[in-house]
C-alpha cells in the first residue's frame, strides 16, 4: 500500500502512513518507498517521507540510491530535496564501476541537475585512478552535458578507463559512436578543448579517410616546427606534442591506401614530408600520391635505400614519375625548400599571413605555398575513397606501428 501511494503521489495518504508504517520497508530488490517517490518525481510525497526520517542514502540491491534515480529521470525538485536533506552525491551506485548520480545526469542530459551535482560531487571522479569521468557518459547521447562539463573544468582527456569500461578516452568513445565520416558535436567540443590525440583519433582521421575530423584537428592543433620540445600543454590552440606527432606519422604510414585523402591536408598544413619518406610509403603509395609527395622534397637527395625503392617501381612499371624527377630540382624549388626551413614549414604552409610578410611578389607567394602542385586523384573533392568498412577492416588486421620521428 505504501509503495503504491508513493507512486501515485497521494501526499495526504503518505502523510498518514509515515506515522504508522515502516519507512524502510523493502521489496525483493531492497527498494524503499523513498525510491519510488524519487524515481517518479513525486516531490511532495518525497518531502513527507524525508520529513518523517526516511533514509535518503538507502541503497537498493544493485546499490542504486534515490538520488541516482531522481538524477537519471530528470526530477530536479526531488534532487534538490534529497541533497538538502543530506543525500550523498559521492556514494557509489553500482558494483560494476563507481557510478555516481552525476553520471546519470550527464548521460541523460539533465542540465540543471548536472549543474547542481557538479557543485557538490568530488572532483576525484574527473581524473582519479579507478574512477570514471562523467564525460564518458555525456558523449553517449546528443546533449549539452559535454559542453557544460568542459566549461566547468572537467578534463577532455579524463582517465584511461580500459580496465573498467573498455574505453581509452572520451574522444575515442565519441568517435566510436560515429562510424561514418561526420564529426559529432561531442567530438568537436573535445577536440576544441585540447583532448589528447592518440591512435584512435588518428585512425579515424587518416586510416578511415575522415577529412572532416582531420580538418577539425588541424584547425585547433598546429604542427610542431623544427626543434619543438617534448610534451604538450593540453591547451586548445597548442601544437601537437612530439608524442602525438609520432602517433600521427605511425598511423599515416600504416594507412597508405587512404593517402590521397590525408596527404594533401597534412602537407599543406606544414607536416615535414621527410617524416613520410619511408620505404613502405614509397613502395605502397599510388603513383600519383608518390608524385605529389616528391613535389614537396628535394628528390635528388633521397637516400640510396629509398632510391632503390623508386628504381624498382620504375622497373615494375608501377609508377610513372613526372619528367622533372629525372633531373636535379630547379633552383626555384630548392629556394622554396630553403625558405621553408628558415620560416618553418607550418608557418609557411598553413598561414597566409606569414607568406604575405615576405618581400616577394604575389605570384612567388603562391609558389612558396605550393599552390601550383595539383592534389592527387582521390583527394578531398575528387574521386571517392574506398568504403569506410573496407578501410577499417584492412587497418585493424594489417596495422603495424612504424617507429619514426
QUIBEL-V805460 format. One record per pair of residues at least 12 apart in sequence whose C-alpha atoms are under 8 Angstrom apart, sorted by the first residue. I is the first residue (numbers start at 0). J is the second residue. Records with the same first field share a line. If there is no record, write none. Layout:
# QUIBEL-V805460
I = J  J
This chain:
# QUIBEL-V805460
1 = 13  16  20  32
2 = 31  32  35
5 = 32  33  35  36  41  44  45
6 = 35  36  39  41
7 = 41
8 = 36  41  43  44
9 = 44
10 = 43  44  47
13 = 44  47  48
14 = 44  47  48
17 = 47  48  51
18 = 51
22 = 48  52  53
23 = 53  54
28 = 59  60  61
29 = 58  59  60
30 = 58  59  60
31 = 57
32 = 48
33 = 45  48  49  53  54  55  65
34 = 64  65  68
37 = 65  66  68  69  74  77  78
38 = 65  68  69  72  74
39 = 69  72  74
40 = 69  72  74  76  77
41 = 77
42 = 76  77  80
45 = 77  80
46 = 80
49 = 81  84
55 = 81  84  85  86
56 = 85  86  87
58 = 92
61 = 92  93  94
62 = 91  92  93  94
63 = 91  92  93
64 = 92
65 = 81
66 = 78  81  82  86  87  88  100
67 = 92  99  100  101  103
68 = 100
70 = 100  101  103  104  109  112
71 = 100  103  104  107
72 = 107
73 = 104  107  109  112
75 = 111  112
78 = 112
88 = 100  101  116  119  120
89 = 120  121
96 = 130  131  163
97 = 130  131
98 = 131
100 = 116
101 = 113  116  117  120  133
102 = 132  133  136  137
103 = 136
105 = 133  134  136  137  144  145
106 = 133  136  137  138  139  140  144
107 = 137  140  142
108 = 137  140  141  142  143  144
109 = 144
110 = 143  144  147
113 = 144
114 = 147
117 = 151
125 = 153  154  157  158
126 = 154  157  158
127 = 158
128 = 158
129 = 160  163
130 = 158  160
131 = 157  158  160
132 = 157  158
134 = 148  153  155  157  169
135 = 168  169  172
138 = 169  172  173  185
139 = 173  176
141 = 184  185
145 = 185  188
146 = 185  188
149 = 192
155 = 169  170  189  192  193  194  195
156 = 168  169  170  194  195
157 = 169
169 = 189
170 = 185  186  189  190  194  200
171 = 199  200
173 = 185  186
174 = 186  199  200  203
179 = 387
180 = 207  208  209  210  211  212
181 = 209  211  212
182 = 211  212
187 = 215
190 = 215  216  219  235
191 = 216  219  235  236
192 = 234  235
193 = 219  220  233  234  235  236  237
194 = 233
195 = 233  243
196 = 243
197 = 243  246
198 = 246  247  250
201 = 246  247  250
202 = 250
204 = 261
205 = 250  251  254  257  258  260  261
206 = 250  251  253  254  255  256  257  390  391  394
207 = 257  387  390  391
208 = 257  260  261  384  387
209 = 260
210 = 260  261  379
213 = 261  264
214 = 264
217 = 268
219 = 235  236  237
220 = 235  236  237  238  239
221 = 236  237  238  239  345
222 = 238  239  244  268  269  270  345
223 = 238  239  240  241  345
224 = 343  344  345
225 = 343
227 = 241
228 = 240  241
229 = 241  242
230 = 242
245 = 402  403  404
248 = 274  275  401  403
249 = 400  401  402  403
250 = 400  401
252 = 275  277  279  280  401
253 = 394  397  398  399  400  401
254 = 394
255 = 280  283  284
256 = 283  284  285
257 = 384  385
258 = 284  288
259 = 288  374  375  376  377  378  379
260 = 377  378  379  384
261 = 378
262 = 292
263 = 374  378
266 = 295  348
267 = 348  349  368  369
268 = 345  348  349
269 = 344  345  346  347  348  349
270 = 344  345
271 = 344
272 = 292  295  296
273 = 296
274 = 403  404
276 = 305
277 = 305
278 = 304  305  308
281 = 305  308  309
282 = 308  309  312
285 = 318
286 = 317  318  319  320
287 = 375  376
288 = 375
290 = 320  321
291 = 372  373  374  375
294 = 372
295 = 336  369
296 = 336
297 = 328  333  336
298 = 324  327  328
299 = 324  326  327  328
335 = 366  367
347 = 367  368
348 = 367  368
354 = 367  368
